[in-house]
Amino acid sequence: MMLEEPRGSGGSTYMGYNNKHIINTMELKFKRLKDSAVLPIRGTKGAAGIDLTCTNITTTLNEANQLMLVYHTDLAVEIPKGYVGLLVPRSSIWKKSLMLTDSLGIIDDDFRGEIVAIMKATTDTVPAIYKQGERFCQLVILEKPEYTIVEAEELSETERGEGGFGSTGMTNEDIKKVSAATGSEEQTSEQPQTAPEPAAAEEPAEVSEGQA
C-alpha cells in the first residue's frame, strides 16, 4: 500500500492521512515463458480481474477418457506473499460450450509454473470454444488470511445452525423437522422389503378369424 499527500483537501482523515489519497498498489510480476506470451489485460479501470490471452491449445484425456482442452498462456506469475490468485472464467463463457474443469483455479504464492486452464466441452456436437489469441480467463488477486487449524469439541452456536442447502428462510425447528422426516424415510428405505408376489399369468386372448 502506498500513502500519498497527508492531510489533503476533501474527504475524511484517518491516522493523519486523507482517505482520498490512499491508493492500493501492488507489483504483480509476470515472466514470459515464450515470446508468444501476451501480458494480462485489464478491461476497465474498475475491473477486479485481469484478462489472460490464449497462446496455444493442446488436448489431454481425463480418467474417464474424455477429451479436455488445455489453454496455455506461456506466462508464469509471482503472487505476492500473503495473497492468492484466483483463475476464473470470463463472463463471455456463456457464449461457449465450455466449462472450467475445477470451476475455480487457485494459484498459490509459491507457484512459479505456467498459468494454464483446462476446459471441458459441454456438448457432444462441435463445441463453441475460445480460440488462440483470444482472452479466455481472468486472474483475480485476493488477500490470503493466516490461520491455525485447531480441533474443537464444540463450535459456537448461530441462528442458522446446521442448516444447509435450501435452509435459508426456514427456522431451526423447521430444519429439525425436515431432518427428522428425512431420517425416518431413510430408516424406512433401509428396512428389507418383501418381494411382491408374481401376478397370475393371463390367458391369451382368442382372436377370431374376423379379427385377424
N, C-alpha and C positions, 0 to 999 in steps of 0.2 A: 504494500500500500504506500502511496506517495501523498504527502501532505503539502499543500501549496498555499501561499499567501495567508498567513494567520490573520484572523480578525478582518476579513474582507467585508465589503459592504453587502448588505442584504442577507437574508436567511438567518437561521438561528445559530448560536455559538455553542460548541461542545468542547470541553477541555482546552479552551483557549483558541480553538480553530473554528472557522466558519464552515458549516457543512456544505456550503455551496462550492467550496474549493477542495473538498476531499474527493480524490479520484482513485478508484481502484484500478491499479495497473499490475500486470503480470507478464513476465517474459516467458513465452512458450517456444521452446526450441524444437525445430524440425530438421531432420537430416535427410537429404535426398539419397536414396539407395541406388537410383538410376537417373540418368539425365532426363528421362521422360517424366519424372515426378513433377506434379503441379502443387505448389503450396496452397494450403487451405484458403478458402474464400469466405469472407463474411458478407452475407447478402445485404444486410442493412446495419446501421449503427446500433440499433436496438436488438439485433439478433443474439440469442443466447448461445446458439451453436455456430460452428464454422463448417462450411461445406467441404467435403472431400471428393476429389475427382478420380474416376476410374482410369487407370493407365493400361490395365490388361485384365482379361477374364480367362480363368482356367477352370477346369472341372475336376470334381472328385466324387467318390461314392461314399454314402454313409453306411452304417452297419446293416441297413435293410436293402442295400444295393440301389438306392435311389440317387439319381444324378443331382449333384449340388453345383452351384455356380460360385466360384471364388473370385471376389472382386479385389483387385490389387490397387494399392496407391503408390508403391515404391517409396513410401515415406516412413520414417521412424520418428517418434516424438519423445521428449523428455518432460513428463508430467512433473511439476514442482512438488517437492516434499509437502506432505500434508493435504494433497489434493488427489482426485481421481478423475480419469477421463471416461466419459460415457459415450459409447458409439450407438447412435440411434438412427432409425430410418428417417429420410426426409418426408415431409408431408405429401410430396408428389407420388409416394409409393402406392397410393390408392389407384393411380392410373395403370399400375403394372400388375402382372400376375406373379408377384414375388413376395416373400416374407423373409425377414432376418431370422435365421435358424435359432439363435439364442435370445431373440426378442430384444435384448439389451446387452451390448458388449461392454465389458469392463476393462479398462486399461489402467493397470496399477502404476504407481510412480517409479517402480523399479524395473518396468518392462522396457526393453530397448529394441524389440523386433519390429518387423514391418506391420503397419496397420492394414489389416485385411478384414473383409466381411464375407461371410458365407450365406448365400441366399438359396432358398428353395422355391421352385416353381409351384404355384397353387392351381395349376390346370394341367390336364393331360394333353391338351392341344398345344399348338405353338405358342409359347408364352410371350407376353409383352415385357421386355426387360430394359434395364439401363444399359446403354452401350458404352464402349470405350470412348473416353473423352468427356463423358457426362458426369455430373455430380450425382452421387448415389446414396451417401450417408452424411451425417453431421456429427461433429465431435463437440461435446459439452463438458466443461470443466467445473467440478464442484468441490467444495471443501470436504475433507475426509476427517471426521472426528476420531480422536484417540480414545480407546476404551479398554477395559479389562474384563474378561469373561469370568463371572462369579456364579457358582451354583448356589441356589437358594431353595429352602424348603417351602417358602410361601412367597407369593407375589402380592403387591398392593392391589386392593380392590378398586374397581372402576364402575361407573354407571353401565358401561357396555358389558363388562364381564367376559363371558366365554362366547358371546355372540359372534358368529362367523358370517358365512355367505348369506346375504339377504336378510340379515338380522336388524339392520338399522330401521328405526320406526317401530320396533317391537320392544315390549318391556321384558325384563329378565324373567318374569313369571311366564310370559308367553313363550319365551325361548325354552324354559324348563318344560313346559307342557309339550312343546314340539319335540324336544329331546326325549321325553318320556314316551310319547307316542311312537317315535321312531324306534326307540329301544324295544318296545313291546312288539312292533311289527317285525323287527329283526329276530327277536326270540321266537316269534311265531313261524317265521320263514325257516328258522333253523330246525324246527321240530320235524321229525320224519313224517312224511305223508304217505298214506296207503294208496297204492295204485288203483285207479278206477277199474271196475270190472268191465271186461270187453263187452261191447254191445252184441246182441244176438244177430247172427247173420241174416240178412233179409233174403226172402225168396226172390229169385229172379223173376222179373215181370214178364208175363207172356205177351208176345206180340202176335196179333192175328194177321192173317195174310193181307187183309185190307190196310193194315197199318204199316206194313213192311215197305 
